[in-house]
Amino acid sequence: MPQRPCLGCGRLTSRRGSRCSDCASAKGKARDARRGSRQARGYDAVHDALREQWRPKVETGRVRCARCGELIPADQAWALDHTDDRTGYLGPSHTTCNAAAGGRAAH
C-alpha cells in the first residue's frame, strides 16, 4: 500500500483514511482543537479562490512544486503552499513537501 502524508501531522502512513493512528485518536482530536479552525490557520475564502485558480493548471501535470521544483503529477494531491511566515503564497506544492515544511516550522 502506498504511503501518504497524514492530514493531522504530515507523517507518512500506510493507514487507510486520511490520518495516522495517533492523529485519529482522542489525542489527535484534542491537538486539532488547539490548532484552531481552518480559517484561523489561513485557509479562508481568498485561499480557496486562489487554489481554484491554480487547479486547472496543476491538473495538466506541468506545474512544478514550489518547494522541491519537481513536477506535480496531474493525478496527485497537492497543496497551495503558504510562505514560511504565512503572509503570502509560494504556489502549488506536493502535499509531502508542504507537510515537511510545516513540520520543520513547528519545531
C-alpha positions in Angstrom: 0.0 0.0 0.0 1.4 3.4 -0.9 2.5 5.8 1.9 0.5 9.0 2.2 1.0 12.0 4.5 -1.3 12.1 7.5 -3.5 15.2 7.4 -3.0 15.7 11.1 0.7 15.6 11.4 2.2 15.1 8.0 4.0 11.8 8.9 3.8 9.2 6.2 1.4 6.4 6.9 0.0 3.4 5.0 -3.1 3.5 7.1 -6.3 3.8 5.1 -8.1 7.1 5.5 -6.5 10.5 6.0 -4.9 10.3 9.4 -2.3 8.1 11.2 -3.4 6.1 14.2 -2.1 8.8 16.6 -4.0 11.6 15.0 -7.2 9.6 14.6 -7.2 9.0 18.4 -8.6 11.3 21.0 -5.1 12.8 21.5 -5.1 13.8 17.8 -8.6 15.3 18.0 -7.5 17.4 21.1 -4.4 18.6 19.1 -6.7 19.6 16.2 -8.9 21.6 18.5 -5.9 23.5 19.8 -4.8 24.4 16.3 -7.9 26.4 15.6 -10.3 26.4 12.7 -9.1 26.2 9.1 -10.0 29.9 8.7 -7.9 30.8 11.8 -4.9 28.9 10.2 -5.1 30.9 7.0 -7.4 28.8 4.8 -10.1 31.3 4.1 -12.2 32.3 1.1 -9.2 34.0 -0.5 -7.1 30.8 -0.1 -9.9 28.7 -1.6 -10.3 31.1 -4.6 -6.6 31.2 -5.3 -6.4 27.4 -5.1 -9.3 27.1 -7.5 -7.4 29.4 -10.0 -4.4 27.0 -9.8 -6.4 23.8 -10.0 -6.7 23.6 -13.9 -3.0 24.4 -14.3 -1.9 21.8 -11.8 -4.2 19.2 -13.4 -2.2 19.4 -16.6 0.8 17.8 -14.8 3.1 20.7 -16.0 3.3 22.7 -12.8 6.4 22.5 -10.6 6.3 22.2 -6.8 7.2 25.5 -5.2 9.3 23.6 -2.6 11.3 21.0 -4.5 11.0 22.1 -8.1 9.7 18.7 -9.3 6.6 18.3 -11.5 3.3 17.7 -9.6 1.7 14.7 -11.4 -1.8 15.6 -12.7 -3.4 12.8 -10.5 -1.6 13.6 -7.3 -2.9 15.6 -4.3 -1.3 19.0 -3.9 -1.4 22.0 -1.6 -1.4 25.7 -2.2 1.6 26.4 -0.1 2.0 29.5 2.2 5.2 31.3 2.6 7.1 30.2 5.8 5.9 33.4 7.6 2.3 32.7 6.3 1.9 36.2 4.9 1.5 35.1 1.3 1.7 32.1 -1.0 4.6 30.3 -2.7 2.2 28.4 -5.1 1.3 24.8 -5.6 3.4 22.1 -3.9 3.4 18.4 -3.3 1.5 17.6 -0.1 4.6 15.9 1.3 6.7 19.0 0.6 4.1 21.2 2.2 3.7 19.0 5.3 7.5 18.7 5.7 7.9 22.5 5.6 5.1 22.8 8.2 6.8 20.2 10.4 10.1 22.0 10.2 8.5 25.3 11.1 6.7 23.8 14.1 9.9 22.5 15.7 
